[in-house]
Amino acid sequence: MTDITERKQAEEQVKTSLKEKEVLLSEIHHRVKNNMQVIISLLKLQSDKIKDKQYIDIFQDSQDRIKTMSLIHEQLYQTKDLEKMN
């Protein structure tokens, strides 16, 4: 007979640690997503006050770039295997 108590405790500790990391990753994802949306909204509010077409285009370009970053962030978060991500 072999005592596997330590092994079982180590396995439980690893499982708990993994669950904590998953929760943290989910929270970080949520915050990053929200922050990007806030930035987009702020740029939109600011661009609404601008009359010069050149500056409106600059703000729109910035919004588009952040939207692209947000889409990439979402794809990274949803990808199960990062090595196979397109």
C-alpha positions in Angstrom: 0.0 0.0 0.0 1.1 3.5 -0.9 0.0 6.7 0.8 -1.2 9.1 -2.0 -2.5 11.8 0.4 0.2 14.3 -0.6 -0.4 13.6 -4.3 -4.1 14.1 -4.0 -3.5 17.4 -2.0 -1.2 18.6 -4.7 -3.7 17.8 -7.4 -6.4 19.7 -5.6 -4.1 22.6 -5.1 -3.3 22.6 -8.9 -7.1 22.5 -9.7 -7.8 25.4 -7.3 -5.0 27.4 -8.8 -6.2 26.8 -12.3 -9.7 27.8 -11.4 -8.4 31.1 -9.8 -6.4 31.8 -13.0 -9.4 31.2 -15.2 -11.5 33.6 -13.1 -8.8 36.3 -13.2 -8.4 35.9 -16.9 -12.1 36.3 -17.4 -12.1 39.4 -15.2 -9.2 40.9 -17.1 -10.9 40.2 -20.4 -14.1 41.9 -19.2 -12.2 45.0 -18.0 -10.1 45.4 -21.2 -13.2 45.0 -23.3 -15.0 47.7 -21.2 -12.1 50.0 -21.3 -11.9 49.8 -25.1 -15.6 50.6 -25.3 -15.1 53.6 -23.1 -12.3 54.9 -25.2 -14.4 54.5 -28.4 -17.3 56.3 -26.8 -15.1 59.2 -25.6 -13.6 59.6 -29.0 -17.1 59.6 -30.5 -18.3 62.2 -28.1 -15.3 64.4 -28.8 -15.6 64.0 -32.5 -19.3 65.1 -32.4 -18.1 68.5 -31.3 -15.6 68.9 -34.1 -16.6 70.7 -37.3 -13.4 70.2 -39.4 -13.7 67.1 -41.6 -10.0 66.4 -41.4 -10.1 66.1 -37.6 -13.3 64.1 -37.7 -11.6 61.6 -40.0 -8.7 61.4 -37.6 -11.0 60.6 -34.7 -12.9 58.0 -36.8 -9.6 56.4 -37.7 -8.7 56.2 -34.0 -12.1 54.6 -33.2 -11.6 52.1 -36.0 -8.2 51.1 -34.7 -9.5 50.5 -31.2 -12.4 48.5 -32.6 -9.9 46.4 -34.5 -7.9 45.9 -31.3 -11.1 44.9 -29.5 -11.9 42.3 -32.1 -8.5 40.8 -31.9 -8.7 40.8 -28.1 -12.0 39.0 -28.3 -10.6 36.4 -30.7 -7.7 35.8 -28.5 -9.9 35.3 -25.5 -12.2 32.9 -27.3 -9.4 30.8 -28.8 -8.8 27.6 -27.0 -5.4 26.8 -28.8 -3.4 30.0 -29.4 -1.0 28.1 -31.7 -3.8 27.4 -34.2 -5.3 30.9 -34.2 -5.6 32.4 -37.6 
